[in-house]
Amino acid sequence: MPRLSQPEPGRYNMPVNAETPHILVVDDDNRLRSLLAKYLGENGFAVSTARDAADARGKIASIAFDLIVLDVMMPGENGMDFAQALRRSGSVPILMLTAMSETEHRIAGLERGVDDYLSKPFEPRELVLRIHSVLRRAPPKAPPDAEIRLGEVVFSPARGEITRNGKPVKVTEVEVTLLKALARKPGAVLSREELVRLTGTNGGSRAIDVHVTRLRRKIEADPKIPRYLQTVRGKGYVLRPD
């Protein structure tokens, strides 16, 4: 457990704005999660929290985080496996919290794409310093595209809206989340399983197929011969915008 009695209240308070790094804290310990969120918030970060990997995926699907503070030992999908899945689908920096100090565990995490480690118990000030260090090493984020063009269709990820020839197209929240997930990596193939994780969709791979079919009816000129949302046989789906 980190020694969170050390910070001086208010000392590190900073205004939160569009440039403020947004941190996602993923830990199944409710008390630790709350304390870390409070401390990081006092040190100038915007903070969201998640209780496990599934909860985190739901937040990642709608928010572009600057860094993830991730606990190793969690029920269900552990931190190691979650870090590996995150690295397959993106490059968000990961700082791992672990009670396991053995070298083999650190190597295993680094092999899965973890950027830095902090062993429990830790000083909260060290956590802040390590976060700043990881963020400095991370490549600058590319500015998000205001619009994604798919022929006559325009998708605005920021607003979660689709228009065709300037007229709004009615879409469900799941369809918007699915399109956002694909639009984050245009030209990259995402498996059905990965899309299930990124979108938090119930019903597994079959449900993804159903949502893709419905989405194609709204964005494709000919849904039977899709130009933009394509199937890659045996692998998954890919979005190829103009």
Number of C-alpha atoms within 10 A of each C-alpha: 13 15 12 16 11 10 15 9 11 11 9 14 14 14 12 13 11 7 9 14 18 21 23 24 25 24 26 19 14 11 11 15 18 14 15 20 20 15 23 21 21 19 19 18 23 23 20 19 21 20 17 23 23 17 14 23 19 17 18 19 18 17 13 15 17 21 23 24 22 28 27 23 18 17 12 9 14 15 23 23 14 20 27 16 16 22 16 13 17 10 14 20 25 25 23 23 22 20 14 14 12 9 9 10 14 19 12 12 23 17 13 18 21 23 18 18 20 20 17 14 13 16 17 19 16 11 20 15 11 16 22 14 12 16 18 10 10 15 10 9 10 6 6 10 12 12 15 17 17 19 15 12 21 22 24 16 21 13 10 16 17 23 18 16 11 10 10 12 16 11 15 14 11 15 19 21 21 22 20 20 22 21 19 17 15 16 16 15 19 23 18 19 14 18 23 20 22 26 24 20 17 11 10 14 16 13 14 24 15 11 15 20 15 15 20 20 13 18 23 18 16 11 18 10 11 15 18 21 24 18 17 12 7 8 12 19 22 20 22 19 17 9
